[in-house]
Amino acid sequence: MALPFDPTCDLCEAARLSEWHHEDDVCWVADCEVCGVPMVVWKHHGPTPPDGDVDHMMTELTRVADARFGAGGWSIDRVMRQIPDHFHAHGRDPNWWSRRFR
């Protein structure tokens, strides 16, 4: 079940600590503070958005990641490692891991 907001969740807080690329009623896309790649975040707190919301979020992430890395120059990573209870996905290019340590 999705909650509209969890005051203890960093993704619900949606602090603008990095560059933001998109925001609408369903999601926002910004550069991930940890790895620096585009990340889409569902605006409801929960791990399983409806399929229509997922499709919309993947479209927005694709638009931003294509602009950054070029079509085909990245892949979607939907593994929610650090915040498993709030849906988000990253658009990762092949060099994202090495850039983390620069």
C-alpha positions as CSV (number, residue, x, y, z in Angstrom):
1,M,0.0,0.0,0.0
2,A,1.3,3.4,-0.9
3,L,1.2,6.3,1.5
4,P,1.1,9.8,0.3
5,F,4.1,10.8,2.5
6,D,6.4,9.3,5.2
7,P,8.1,12.1,7.2
8,T,11.1,9.8,8.0
9,C,11.8,9.0,4.3
10,D,14.6,10.9,2.5
11,L,12.8,10.4,-0.9
12,C,9.5,11.7,0.4
13,E,11.4,14.8,1.7
14,A,12.5,15.5,-1.9
15,A,15.2,17.9,-0.8
16,R,16.6,19.7,-3.8
17,L,20.3,19.0,-3.1
18,S,21.2,18.1,-6.7
19,E,20.0,19.2,-10.2
20,W,16.3,18.5,-10.9
21,H,15.3,17.7,-14.5
22,H,11.5,17.0,-14.2
23,E,8.6,17.1,-11.8
24,D,4.9,16.4,-12.2
25,D,2.0,14.8,-10.2
26,V,3.5,11.3,-10.4
27,C,7.2,11.7,-10.0
28,W,10.3,13.7,-10.1
29,V,13.7,13.1,-11.8
30,A,16.9,14.5,-10.3
31,D,20.6,13.6,-10.2
32,C,21.1,11.0,-7.4
33,E,23.1,12.5,-4.5
34,V,25.0,9.3,-4.1
35,C,25.9,8.2,-7.6
36,G,25.3,11.3,-9.7
37,V,23.1,9.6,-12.4
38,P,19.5,10.5,-13.2
39,M,17.0,9.0,-10.7
40,V,13.2,8.9,-11.0
41,V,11.2,8.9,-7.7
42,W,7.6,8.1,-7.3
43,K,5.8,10.9,-5.4
44,H,4.0,8.4,-3.1
45,H,5.7,6.4,-0.4
46,G,5.7,2.7,-1.2
47,P,7.6,0.1,-3.2
48,T,5.0,-0.9,-5.8
49,P,3.4,1.9,-7.9
50,P,0.6,1.0,-10.4
51,D,1.8,-0.1,-13.8
52,G,0.7,3.2,-15.4
53,D,2.8,5.2,-13.0
54,V,5.8,2.9,-13.6
55,D,5.4,3.4,-17.4
56,H,5.2,7.2,-17.0
57,M,8.3,7.2,-14.7
58,M,10.3,5.1,-17.1
59,T,9.4,7.5,-19.9
60,E,10.6,10.5,-17.9
61,L,13.8,8.8,-16.8
62,T,14.5,7.7,-20.4
63,R,14.0,11.2,-21.7
64,V,16.5,12.6,-19.1
65,A,19.1,9.8,-19.4
66,D,19.0,9.9,-23.2
67,A,19.8,13.6,-23.1
68,R,22.7,13.0,-20.7
69,F,24.2,9.8,-22.0
70,G,22.7,9.3,-25.5
71,A,20.2,6.7,-26.6
72,G,21.5,3.3,-25.8
73,G,24.3,4.7,-23.6
74,W,22.8,3.7,-20.3
75,S,20.5,1.2,-18.6
76,I,17.7,1.3,-16.1
77,D,18.5,0.0,-12.6
78,R,15.4,-0.6,-10.6
79,V,17.1,-2.2,-7.6
80,M,16.2,-0.1,-4.5
81,R,19.3,-0.7,-2.5
82,Q,19.5,2.0,0.2
83,I,15.8,2.9,0.3
84,P,13.9,-0.3,-0.4
85,D,10.5,1.0,0.8
86,H,10.1,3.9,-1.7
87,F,10.0,3.3,-5.5
88,H,12.9,4.8,-7.4
89,A,15.0,3.8,-10.4
90,H,18.4,5.0,-11.7
91,G,19.5,5.6,-15.3
92,R,23.1,4.3,-15.1
93,D,25.8,4.7,-17.7
94,P,28.7,2.2,-17.9
95,N,31.0,4.5,-16.0
96,W,28.8,5.5,-13.1
97,W,30.6,3.4,-10.5
98,S,34.1,4.9,-11.2
99,R,32.7,8.5,-11.2
100,R,31.5,7.9,-7.7
101,F,35.0,7.9,-6.3
102,R,36.3,11.0,-8.1
